Amino acid sequence: MHTHTNAKLLIGSGKTAAFVIPMLTFISNMPPFTEENRHLGPYGLVLAPTRELAQQIESEAKKFAAPLGFRCVSIVGGVCF
């Protein structure tokens, strides 16, 4: 028998860090981008269902990535110009 569990975690409980830290650890072992290999990037990609969540993840990821010299950006669709 299969059961399903649904949980709601508090803000600041480490949900983003739980997947960002392993991703940054993996990226740290990759060769730096150069003109010859930059077409192989990006090294990490996170998909989010909403613009707001994507921006929140970007903000939190930058806290971990910046000290390592990595850049984080969010790219969203559906924006009117």
C-alpha positions as CSV (number, residue, x, y, z in Angstrom):
1,M,0.0,0.0,0.0
2,H,1.3,3.5,-0.9
3,T,0.7,6.5,1.3
4,H,1.1,10.1,0.5
5,T,2.4,12.7,2.9
6,N,1.8,16.4,2.6
7,A,3.8,18.9,4.7
8,K,4.1,22.6,4.9
9,L,7.5,24.0,6.1
10,L,8.1,27.3,7.6
11,I,9.9,30.2,5.8
12,G,13.6,30.0,6.6
13,S,13.6,26.2,7.2
14,G,16.2,25.5,4.6
15,K,14.1,24.2,1.7
16,T,16.1,26.2,-0.9
17,A,19.4,25.3,0.7
18,A,18.5,21.7,0.6
19,F,18.9,21.6,-3.2
20,V,21.1,24.7,-3.8
21,I,24.1,23.5,-1.7
22,P,24.4,20.1,-3.4
23,M,24.1,21.8,-6.8
24,L,26.9,24.3,-5.9
25,T,29.0,21.5,-4.6
26,F,28.7,19.8,-8.0
27,I,29.4,23.0,-9.9
28,S,32.5,23.6,-7.8
29,N,34.0,20.5,-9.3
30,M,33.3,21.6,-12.9
31,P,35.9,23.4,-15.1
32,P,35.4,27.2,-15.2
33,F,33.7,28.6,-18.3
34,T,36.0,29.8,-21.1
35,E,35.3,31.0,-24.6
36,E,35.8,27.4,-25.8
37,N,33.4,25.7,-23.4
38,R,30.8,28.4,-22.5
39,H,28.4,26.7,-25.0
40,L,28.2,23.8,-22.5
41,G,26.5,25.9,-19.8
42,P,24.6,26.6,-17.7
43,Y,25.9,24.2,-15.1
44,G,22.7,24.5,-13.0
45,L,19.1,25.0,-13.7
46,V,16.1,25.3,-11.3
47,L,12.6,25.5,-12.6
48,A,9.9,27.1,-10.6
49,P,6.1,27.3,-11.2
50,T,5.7,31.0,-10.5
51,R,7.7,34.2,-11.1
52,E,7.6,35.1,-7.4
53,L,9.0,31.7,-6.4
54,A,11.7,31.9,-9.1
55,Q,12.8,35.3,-7.7
56,Q,12.8,34.1,-4.1
57,I,14.9,31.1,-5.1
58,E,17.3,33.4,-6.9
59,S,17.6,35.6,-3.9
60,E,18.4,32.7,-1.6
61,A,20.7,31.0,-4.0
62,K,22.8,34.2,-4.4
63,K,23.6,34.1,-0.7
64,F,25.3,30.7,-1.2
65,A,26.7,31.2,-4.7
66,A,28.2,34.7,-4.4
67,P,31.0,33.8,-1.9
68,L,32.0,31.0,-4.4
69,G,32.2,33.4,-7.3
70,F,29.1,32.0,-9.1
71,R,26.3,34.1,-10.6
72,C,22.6,33.4,-10.3
73,V,19.9,34.9,-12.5
74,S,16.2,34.3,-12.9
75,I,14.7,34.3,-16.3
76,V,10.9,34.5,-16.4
77,G,8.3,34.7,-19.1
78,G,5.0,36.5,-19.3
79,V,6.3,39.9,-18.6
80,C,4.8,42.9,-20.5
81,F,7.2,45.6,-21.7
